[in-house]
Amino acid sequence: MINGVNANLFSTAATATATSVKPAEAQKEFAAFLKDAIHKVNDEQIQANQLTEKLVKGENVDLHQVMIAAQKASISLQLAIEIRNKAIEAYQDMMRMQV
């Protein structure tokens, strides 16, 4: 998960700095990046829930895999919340600036 996030962030940042990007294009790329990240967090939550349901029903699921999936989902959600908090904080700082 962490390696995937780092690779995605660095590859996007490298292409953005190498070429000049118009603000409208950057806004669309940023929106697409956020949408994709939120979908990945949701997918991990769904996978953890499915594995937990299988374990509760008594199906043949390894307890370790269930716990790992649950922790991945939890960490992904915490990361998304912290990123949201930082973005809101940055927005509020910009709104407090005087022109």
Secondary structure as GFF3:
##gff-version 3
##sequence-region A 1 99
A	DSSP	alpha_helix	2	18	.	.	.	ID=ss1
A	DSSP	alpha_helix	23	57	.	.	.	ID=ss2
A	DSSP	alpha_helix	63	96	.	.	.	ID=ss3
###
